[in-house]
Amino acid sequence: MNEWINPWFLAYSNLTGMLDVAKPGAIIVTGRGNRYDPAFQEARKRGAKVYTYWNVANVPENLSHPEDAAQYLIDGKPPPRWPFKTPDGKDRSQWPGTYLLDLRPGSAWLKHIVPTTGNVVDKNKFDGFFLDTLGARTWAKLADWGSWPVEEQSAWCAGCVNILREIKEEVNRRNPRIELVCNNLWDLPKDHPSDALAQTGDTHCNGVCMENPVGDVPGDYHKNYAGRPFGRTPRRVLIIDRTDADTILWASVQGVTHVCSVEKAAGETYARVTPPVVPYSGWPPSEVEQENAQLRERVAELTAQNAVLNDALEKSEAENATLLVDNNELKASLTEIHKLSSP
């Protein structure tokens, strides 16, 4: 088993037992509609990291939930759809009741979701984003990615890489300690014209989640991917599997950092946390020190900004005092003029 392996958990709707698993080393992922439940902040106090579920590639048709509306609506209207259609003219979709978004560079969706992501960062409620389905391609049966024209596949890949890059840059501006984990892979077949571009996605995130990898038992392809470097630190490779036994096998794969088994919640679609199948190792000392170093750097940056603001304030107060003297002198002059001009 890897030295710093830890459990991670999903709590998409039911928070029962969530605080029991909130310990140093653990990652907990919120749902779409419960991300601001106070229990998640208590989980952070207990040492876990909390990622908010964040999907920037798909949108539900029904946006009646306030959190969905806040994320997706653009000036009160649903976001634009992926412009390519199915052969029978329907919108592309990964799941029933959703459609794929127009995430091409320059799109209205891109211009909306990047600053919206930054606004979530500013709330200081989360340690990261769980970017569901965002990767070089879609694996959903309904999407039938293999039937797409190569030009459309390449456009989708380019849009996904670009939106991740822009989100990374926005997050880095707001708080570089926020982690980005994609629930997908940044890889295409070697003969695909966009494979080289796809692999650059790894440089813009902390890592990936492999959700029920093909065959479940660790295979060479997924084991090799788990060992890849990523562009942001700390490095994260999350595994979620259907059985406890296979999840434990994944815990020994080089590069994997967190594992989750959903055997005890079969059919619940990640509604609640499931029991950990590996012990907690806590956060590595190097990671804690890195975080402390980032905090010290941020404190130094804020201290420098505060010094500049104090200098500006002192200058402004001095200028204000001079203006006040000048104003009093003018008032005195006006009073004298009034006296001299009186009959």
N, C-alpha and C positions, 0 to 999 in steps of 0.2 A: 504494500500500500504506500502511496506517495506520502512524503513526510508531512506536508502541510495540507493534506486533503481535509475538506470540511463538507458538511451537509448544506443543501440549500432547499428552499421551499417556495411553493406557490400558494397564494391565498386570494384567489380571484373573487370570491364572494363570501365564504364562510370563514370567520376569524376564530372559530373555536379551537383552542389549543395553540394558537399562534404564539402567544407570549411564553408558553412553556418551551418552545424551541429557539427563542430569541437569545442567543448566546454569542460571545466573541467567536468570530470565524464564520458565522452563518450569514447567508444572503436570503432575504425574503422578498418576493415579488408581489406587489399589490395587483388588484384587478383594475379594470377601466373605471368603474364607478365608485370604488371604496378607497381610493388612494389617499384621501385626506382624513380617514378615520383616525382618531387620536391613538388608537392601539398601536399603530405603526411607529408613532413617535416614542411610545414607551418601549417598543422593541429596539429602537436605536439606542435608547438610554441603557438597555441591558447588554449592549455590545454588538448586536447584529447590524448588518448593513441592509438598508431598504431600497430596492429599486422600484420605480414606478413603471407599470405596464404602459407602453407607448408605441402605438402602431402608426407609422407614417406612410405606409404603402397601401392600406385598405381603409375603407370607411363603412360603418353600418348604414344601411338605408334609413333606419330609424334613429334619429338624433334627438329624441325627446328627453333623454337623460341629461341633466345640467352639465355633467363633466364631459360628455360626448359633444354637447353643443359648444362648450367653451373651447374644446380642442379643435373641432372640425369646421364649424360654421365660419364663413368669410362674409363679413357685413350682413350677417343674418341668413345667408344662403348656403346650401350644401356645396362642398368643394368640387372642382371639376374632375371629370372622369378621365381615365386613361383613353387617349383618342383612338387607339387601335381597337377594332371590334372582332368578335368571333365570326366565322364564315357565314353565319346566319344573321349577322348584324347586331348581336347582343353585346352588352358591356362585358368586359373581362371581369372575372370574379374568382376568388380563391375559396370562399365559403358562402353558403346560402345566406341571403339577406345582406350581402356586402358587395362592394365593387372596388376595382383597383383605381388608384388615384393617378392623376396626371402629375407625376413627379419629375418631368423633364426640366432641365435647366431653364430658368426664367419664367416658369409657370406661376400662376396665381397661387397654387397650393404651396409651392416652395417659398414664395415670398411671405406667406402667412405662417407656415408651420415652424420655420426656423426661429423667428423672434418669439413665437408662442412657446417653443421649447425653452428658450432663454428665460422667459417669464416664470416658467415652472422652476427653473434653477434658482431664481432669485427668491423663491419662497423658503428656501433652506429646509425643506421637508424630506429630501431624499438624498441618497448617496449615489444614485445612478439611474440610468434608463434601461429598461428591458425592451429593446427594439424588435418587436415581434415581426417575424417573416422577412425582415429586411436583409437582403443578400443578393447574390449575383443572378439568381433565378427564383422562380416559385416552384415548390414541390407539391402543391396541392393538386389532387386529382381533378377537381373541378376546373382549375385553370388550364390543364392540359398543355403545359409549357412546350412539350416536345412537338406539338403541332403548329407552334407559332412560326411565322416566317423568320429567317435569320435576322433580317433587318429589325424586326420588332424585338426579338430577343436581345439584340445589341442595344437598342434604344432603352429597354427596360434596365439592363445591366448598367448602362451609363448613367441613367437617372438615379438608380439606387446608390451607386458609388458617389455621385455628386451630392445627393441629399445628405448622405452620411458625412461627407467631408464638410459641408456647410454647417450641419448640426455640431460637429466636432469643433469647428472654429468659433461658433457662437458660444458653446459651452466653455471653451477655453477662455474666452473673453470674460465670461460671467463668473465661472468658478472651475478652474482646471482640475480640481479634485473629484469632480463628478465623473462617474464611470459610465462607459457606453458598451453594452453587450448586445450583440445581434443574435436573434434566434434564427440563424441561418448560416450558410457558408459563403465565402467569397472565392468561388472556384467554378470553372466551366470546363467542359471537355477540352483536352489539349489542342484539338484541331479547330476549336471555335474561334472565330476572328476576334472575339472580345475577351478571351481567357486572360491575357496579360492585364487588361484593364480591370477585370473582375478581381484579380489577386491584390490589386492596390487597396481594395476595401479593408484588408487586414491592417493597413497602416493607419486607419482613421478610428480604430476602436480599441478597447481594452481586451476584447476577445469575443468568443461566440458561445452560443448554447447549441449543443447537438441533441435534438429532440427525437428520441426513439430511433437512433441510427439504424440503417438497413441491417436486418439480421440480429439486431440487439447485442449479440455477443461481439466484443470489440474486433473489428476487421482491420486489415492493413491500411486501407484508405483513411478511415476515420482516426485510427491511431496515429498515423503520420500527420494528419491535420491537427490533432490535439497538441502536437509538439511544435507547431509553427510559432514564430515570433509575431507579436502585434505591436502596433505603433504607439500605443498609450500604456502607461503603467498606473496601477498594478495590473498584472496579467491575469485574465480570467478565462477559463474553459469550463463551462457548466455542462453536465450530462444529466439528461432525464431519461429514465428507462422504465419499462413496464413491469419488471420483476426485481425483487430484492437481489437475487443471485447474480443477475447480469450487471446490476448497478455496482455490486461489490467488485466484480471483475473490472469494471471501468475505473474504480478507485485506484487501481494499480497501474493504469496506463500513464506513461510519462507525459507530463504537460497538463493533465486534468487537475483542476483545482477544487471543484465542487461537484457533488453528485446528489441526485434525488431519485428515489424510487416511488412510483405511484401505485404499486401493487395493492396497497391497503385501501385505495380509493378508486378502484376500477370503475370506469363509467361516469365519474364525477366531473370530468373535464377540468381538473385542477381547481376545483372549487375551494378546497381546504388543504391545510398542510397535512403531510403524511409523516409517519415516524421516520427519524433518521436511521440510516442503515450503516453509517460509519460514525466513529466518535468525532468530537470536536477537537481540532488542533489549535484553534485560536488564530489570530492574525500573526503572520511571520514578523519577527522583530525588524527585519529590513523594511517591511511594508509600513510598520508603525513609525519607524524612523523617517522614512520617506514622507509620510503624511505630516509628521511633526516638522520636517524641514520645509515642506510646502506652507505649513501654517506660519512658521517663523518668517519665511520669505514674504508671505502676505501681510504679516504684522509690520515688517520693515517697510513694505510698500505703503501701507496705510499710514505709518508713522511719518514717512517722507511727505506723503500727501497732506497730512495734518500740519506739518511744519510749513509747507508752502501756503496752506490756507491761513495759518496763524500770521505769517508774514504779510499776506495780502490784507488780513483783517487789521493788523497794526497800522499798515500803510493807509488803509481806508479810514481808520479812526483818526490818524494824524491829519489826513486831508480834510476830514469832517470838522476837526477842531479848528483848522485854519479857516475853513469856510464859515464856521460859526463866528469867529472873530471878525472876518470880513463883513459878514451879515450884520453883526452888531454895530460895526463902524458905519455901514451904510444907513442903518436905522437912525443912528445918531446924526448923521449928515442930513437925512431927510427931516428929522425933527428940527434941526437948526434952520434948514431952508424954510420950513413952515413958519417958524417964528419970525424970520426976516421978511417973509412975504405977507405976514398978517398986517392989516391996516392999523 
